[in-house]
């Protein structure tokens, strides 16, 4: 078993760190709100630390799931950052969805301290984290990935190295691009069924078994029909992720017209007060529009 640190105890990080402790690892956690780290330690065992550096001291692996590029820099670098507490030869695994540019920046900073850095963004939502069935897409050096893979496997259904540093983040962008279009299509289909006077559940029962079927349809149609959106992956987070996708598309020359359009639809949902609603709330926007 390994000595681990986990930085960031949000809706994803809290259960992920719990899986690691339950698997027999020695886990020390850090969270910006210290009371949450203390609560985690009280529930799961392990220990809490006052700073990322303190949590990372003597850890074989430091795992992280925070909010954005700036949050990631804050927990990695500086006097109290994790890098300053990590031993040479240890590995930092970042599960945050961030830009590929900050990933490559921190990969280089870690390498200068003889620390390996694996970008490993995740998909599967809160339920996936709680049930230990996340999809993890990784970038970084092959040897570092091979060492980290069994640790990540504690809460992953699939963990795959895509390529060099930043490749994991680029793959996560593909994931969010696909979800955005799928969710808008599903919302329009269900809105159309409602306007046509059809039984939405019956419609989904049939079309989900054919080419229209998707994870989003199987896992969100009932709450969508019931107009319940106080759960799941928040619109605010999705807009953050789609902003990264669109910025990167400008840099690479990729054309993302549907993604750009759906991003604006999510902006409408935010104006409706739905920043913390699930991404399936695109249907609520259509209902409000008529």
N, C-alpha and C positions, 0 to 999 in steps of 0.2 A: 504494500500500500504506500501511497505517496503523501508527502506534505504539500498541501495546496493552499492557495489564497484565492478568494473570490471577491471581486470588486463590483459592487452595484447589485442591489437587492430589490429591483423592481418586480413587476408581475412575472417576468421571465427569470431573472437572476435568482430570486428567492427560492423557487422550487428546484432550479438547476443545482444550486449549491446544496440543497437538501438531499438530492440524489447522490451527490458526491460523498457527503458525510455518511449516508445510509449504506453506501458501498464499502465503507470501512476506511476511507481516506481521512487524514487529519486535516480538517479545513478551518482556516481562519478567514473571517469575512470582514469587509469594510463597506460601509454605506455612508453617503453624505449626511443623511439623518442618522445619527449614532444610535438613537433609540430602536431603529429598525434592525440594525446589526445585533444589538443586545437581545432583542426579541427573538431573532433567528437562532442565536446561540442558546437561548433558553429553551427553544422548541426542539432543536436538532442536536444540541451538543456542540462540540467544537469551541471556537473562541471568536471574539470580535476584537477589532483593532481600531485605534483612533485615526490612523492615516493609512493611505495606500502603501507607503514605505514600510510601516510597521507590520502590516499584514503580509507583505511580500518577503520579509526577512527569512532566509533559510528555506524558502519554498522551492520545491522542484518545478512546479508549474504555478503560474499566476493566470487566472481566468478572469475575464472582464465582460460585463454587459451593462453599459451606461447609455446616455441619451443621444449624444451627437459628437461631432468632431471636437468641439471645444471641451466637452466633458471628458472625452478620451485623452486628449492632451493633458488635462489637469491631473488625471490619475496616473499617467505614465511618467511625465517629466517634471523637473523641478526638485527642490530640496525634499519635499514630502512625497514625491512621485514614486511609483512602484519600481521604476528602473533603478533608482538610487539605492534601493534595498535588496535587489535581486543579486544572486550569486552568478558568477560567470558559468556558462553552460546551462543555465535554467531557461525555461521557455515561457513566453507570454502568449496567451491565446485570447484573441479579441473577438467576442461574439456580438459586438455592437454593429449596427448598420450605419456605416459612415462612408465618406468619399474614399475612392481609391488613392487619391493624392495624400490624404493624411495617413492612410495605411502605409504607403511607401515612405513617407517622411519618418514615421515611427519605426518602421522596419530598419531604416538606416541608422536611426538613433540607437536602437537596441543592439544592432550589429557592432557599433563602435564600443559598446560595453560588453561584448562577447555574450549577448543574450539573443536567443532566437525569438522571432516574432511570427506568429501564424494568424492571418486574418481568417476568421471562421464565422461569418454571419449565419443566422439561423432563420428557419421558417417552420411554421407549425402552430404559432400563436400560443396563448397562455395555456390552453388545454394540452398542446404538444409538450410544453415545458413541464407541466404538472404530471403528465403521464409518461414522460421520458421517451417520447417518440418524435423528437425534432429532426428536421433535415438540416444538415450542416454542410456548407460549401466552403472549401478552404483554399487559401493561397499561401505560398511561402516555400521555404526549402523542404525538399522531400524528407530528409532525415528528421527534421524537427516535426514535420507532420506525422511521420511514422511513430515517433515517441509519444506524441500528443493524442493520437487516434484512440487508444484504449481508454484514456481519461474522458475524452469527449463522448465515447460510446456509452458512457454511463447514462446519458440522457438523450441519445440520438437513435433514430431508426436507421438513418443512413448518414454516413460521413465520407465525403469524397474530396480529394485534392484535385483542383481544377488546373492549377499551374503556379507560376511564380507569384511573388507578393502583389496583392491587389486583385488577383484573379477571383478570390472568394467574394470580394465586394462587387466586382463586375457581374458575377453570377447572381448575386442577390438582387442587383438592379434588374436583370432579366426576369427574375421571379416577380418583382413588384410591377414591372411593366405588364406582364401577363395577367396578374391578378386584377389590375386596374381595368383592363379591357373586358375581362371575364365578368367582373362585378357589374359593370355598366350594362353589359348584354343581359345578364341575369335579371337585373332590376327592370330593364325595359320589357323583358319577356313576362315577368310577373305583373308589371303594371298593365301591359296589354291584356293579360288574362283577366285581371280585375275589371277593366273597362268593357271587356267582352262578356262579362257576367259568368265567367267560368269558375269552377271550383279549383282554386290554386293548388291545393294539395293533390287533387286527382291529376291535374296537369303535370306536376312535378313527378308524381309516381310513374307516369308514363315516359316523359321525355328524359328523365334521369337515367333510364335504362338504355338509352340510345346515344347517338353521337353528341348530344347536348350535355350529357352528364359531366359533372365536375365536383371537386371537393367543396367548392363554394356552394354549389347547389345542394349537395347532400347535407352539409353542416349548417347552412344558414336559411334555408327556405322557410322553415317553420317560424323562426323568430321574425323573419321579414313579413310573413303573412300576418303575424300577430302584432306588427308594428312595435316590436321590442328591439331596442338597439343599445341598451345600457350594458354592454359587455364587449368582449372581443378586442380586436386590433383597432385602436382609435384613429379617427380621421386625422387628427393632428399629427400622429406619427406617420401616417401614410403620406400626407402632404410633405413632410420632411423628407421621406424616402423618394417621393416622385421628384422633388426639387433636385436631389442628388442625381437622379436619372437624367433629368432634362439638362442640367449643367454639364454632365458628362457627355451627353449626346451632342451638345454644342462643340465640345472639345474634339470629339471623334468624328463628327460629320454624320452621325446617325440621324435618321428622320423618325420622329415619334409623334405624329399628329394625333393619334388616339390618346396617347398618354397625356399630352398637353391639354387636350379637351377635357378628359376626365379629371385632371388636376383642378381645372377651373370649376367643374361640378362639385368637387370636394370643398372648394373655397365657398361655394354657395351653401353647402351644408354647415360649414363653420359659421357663416353669417346667420344661419337658422338657430345657432346655439348648440350645434352638434359636434363640436370639436372632439369630445370624448366618446361620441357614439362609435359603434362598430362601422367598418367600411361598407357593410351592406346597407347602410342608411342612404345610399344613393336612391333607393326606392322611395324613401320618405320625401326626398327632393322632388321626385316625379309626382307623387301624390299631392304635394302642396301646389305644384304647378298646374294641376288640373286633372 
